[in-house]
Amino acid sequence: MPGIRMLVGDVAFPDVYGMTLAAGRLPSPDHPSDRDQALLVNQEFVRQMGWDDPIGQPVSMPAVDRSFEIVGVVTDFHFRSMHEQIAPLMLFAAPDNWYSQMTIRLRPDASQETINAIGSVYARFDPVNTFRFTFLDEQFDALYTAERRVGEQIRLGSWFAFLVACMRLFGLATFTAQRRTKEIGIRKVVGASQWVIVRLLTRETVALVMLSLLLAIPAAWWIGDIWLSDFAYAAGIPVSSFMVGILVTLSIAVGTTALQAWRAAQMDPVRAIRTE
């Protein structure tokens, strides 16, 4: 079976990492043979092997020159990047000289003094090698450094584009109101209300914003879909995300334009007609 992952650990390994048992049992000190023969596999391993009942199935590993017997099946879990699908997994106990590191589960409120105490105990058993440690959550976070960096760049770029767009929209609304000052004055003279003038000046800007949304949304969906396809279990882009963006964009466009249009509509019509 290609792509099998192997983990080695003692009988406490599944409990320390909080693995959930799906079938069978976990290796136990109460079964002396488990140290040399017990094998845990995940559900993906069983699916790919096509077994209905994997408990008791023998598995030979020529690479380690040993044969094992499956005693339990654990539920699938991610132990590598989300860019990869969950692979078939085998977990077994290895000879003592195979181990190069240990896992210790700490309470969330563990202090630096706790880590120093662990280092002191380690030094008593191995005074030659320096005590070095890493946190598992930090190792997993490191798998997504590139994604966080890209996300931060997109966030900063989006805020910058948002500010620039608001400034340009405000300038466009001001320019439109000044360009149509005489028209506004004439319409008021013939009886147009302020709300009619506001609606007239706002309509053009909203039409332009809608056109830009029609161009931007397919491009954003296409780029987002390409990025998500790089993950093994990519989630779709919800329509609600685009709906929120559309509502926020239109609200800003209407609010900015309507404010300038309202100011222009309150101008003295005689003065507006005389404006060159």
N, C-alpha and C positions, 0 to 999 in steps of 0.2 A: 504494500500500500504506500504510494508516494506521499511525501509531505507529512509524515508522522513526526510529532514533537515528543521529546522525552524529558521528563523531570525526575530527578532523584531526590529522595528525602526519607527521613525515618518515619516511624509510625505516627509521630505527632504532626507531621507536615500537613495533612488535610485539615486537622483541627485548627492549627495556627493560621492557615490561610482562609478559614471559614468556608471550605468546600461543602456543597450540599449533596447528600447521597441520594441517588435516583433508584438504585437497585443494589441488592447484596449487602455487604458490610464493609467497614473500614478495617485496614490492618490494625492489629492489636497486639500488645505484649502478651496477652493471654494465649496467643497462638504462636509458639516459638518458630514454627516453619514460615511464618509470614515474612520474617527478615530476609529469607533467601528465595522465597517462591511467590509471595503475594504480589498481585499486579492490580492496580486501579486503572481504569480507562474512562474516557468521557463518552458522552452520548454520540458525538460525531464519529468516534471510532467504531462504535457498535453499528451505526447506520451504514457506514461504508463497508463494514464486513458483512452486513446483511443478516446478522444473528437475531433470532427472536429471544433467545435466552443465553446471554453471554456468560453468566455465572458458571464457573468451573471449566471454561474453555481454556485449553493450553495454548500458550504463546511462546515460541522459541525466539531467542535473540542471539544469533550467531556473533553479533558484534561484541557482546559481553560474555559469550560462551556460557549462557545460562538459559534455563527454561522456567517459565512462570505459569501461574494459574490465576485467572481473573477471579477476584473475590468481591469486587464491587464496581459500580458505575457511578460516576459523579456527573452532575448536571454541567452542561457546557458553560464555559466562562472564558472571557478574553484575557489572555496573558501576553499578548503582543499588540501592536498598533491596530487601530480600527481600520487601517487601510487594508488589512488582511482579514480573510474569513477565518472563523474558528476552525482550527485544524484538528485532526484526530490526535489524541494525547494518551501517552502511557506514563504512569507514575509508579516507581518501584524503589525499593531500598537498595542502596549500593554498598560496596565494601567501604570500610572506614577511610581508606586512603584516597577515596574518590572525592571526599568532601573538602571544599576550600572556603566555605562560608556558612554562616548560620543565620537563621531568621529568628528575631525576638519580637513578640507582639507587645507593644507598650500601650498604656492608657493614654487617651487623648491629652490629659493634663500632665503627662510626664515631663519632668524638668531636665535641665542640663546635668544636674547632680545625679539623676538616675543613669544617664548615659555614661557619666564619669565612673560611676560605681560598676557598671558593666565592663568598662574598659579596664578597671583595676582587677576584676576577676579574670578577665581574658589574659592580662599580663602575667598572672600567676601560673597559668597553664602554658603560655607561649611567650616567654620573655624576649624571644629573638625578633619576631615579626611585629611590626607596629599595628596597633588597633586602628582599623579604618572602618567607617560605617557610612551608609547612605539610607535614606528613607524611601520606602517603596513608592509612595505617592509622588515623590520628586522624580523617580525614575520614569514613571508613567507620564508625568507632565512633560518630561524632556522629549517624549515621542511626538508631541504636538507643538514644539517650539515654533516650527515654520508656520503652522496654521495660526497661532496666536500673533505672530509677527505680521502676517498678511492681514489678519482681522484688525489689528491696530492701525495699520496703514490705510485700510479701507475706511475705518471709522474717522480718522483724522481727515482723509481726503473728502469724505462725505460732508463733514461739518464745514470744511473750507468751501466746497462747492455750494453748500446750502447758503452760507453767508454771502458769497458772491452773487448767487442767483437772486437772493432777496434784495441786494443793493441794485442789481440791474433791473429787477422788476419795479422797484420803487422809482428808479430813473425813467423807465419806460412809461409808467403811469403819469409821472410829472410832465414828461415831454408831450404825451398824448393830450393831457388836459390843457397845456399851454398852446399847443398847435390848433386846438379846436375851441379856443376861447370865444371867437366871434360867433361860431356856430352855437355855442352854449347860450350866449347873450340873445341871439335871434330866437332860439327855441323858447327861452324864458319870456321874451316879449310876446310871442304868439300864444303863450299860455301853458307851456310845458312845465310840469312840476319838477321839484328837485329829485324825486325818486326816479322819474323818467330819464332825466339826464344822467344820474348815477348808473342806471341800468344800461344806457346807451354806451357810456364810456367803459363800463366793465365788461361788456359783452365781447369786445375785440380781444382784450387781454385773456379772458377765459378761453376763447377759441384757440389762441396761440398756445396756451398752456396745455390744453387738451391734445393738440397736435403733437406737442413735444412728448406728452405721456404715451401717446400711441407709438412713438418711435422708441422711447426709452424702455418701456416695460418689456417688449419682446427681447431686446438686447440684454437687459438685466436677467431675465429668466434664462436665456441661453447661456450666459456666462456662469450664472449660479449652478445650472444643471451640469455644466462641464466640470466645475470644481467639486460638486458633490459626487460625481461619478467616480472620483478617485478613491472613494471609501468603499469598503466591502459591503456595508449595509447602509447605503445612502437613503436618506429620507427625502421625500419630495418637497418641493417648495410650496407652502400653503398659499392659496389664493388670498387669504385674509391679509397676508403681508403686503400684497400689492394694493388691496383695497384701502388699508390704512395709509399707505403712501399716497394714493390718489386723493383721499380725503384731506390729508394734511397739506398736500401741495395746492389743491384747489382752495382750501381755506385761507392759506397765506396769500394766494394770488388775488382772490376776491377781496380779502380784507385790505391788502395794500392798495389795490386799484380803487376800491370803493372809497377809501379815506381821501385820496387825492381828488376823486370825482366829486365827492361831497363838498370839499373845499371850493372846487371850481363852480359847483352849482349854486353856492351861496354868494357868489360875486354879483355886484350890481350890474344888471343887464346893460344899462347905458354905458357904463365904463367898459364892459366887455366888448361891446360893439365898436367902441372907439380904439380898441387895442390893435396895434399894427403887428 
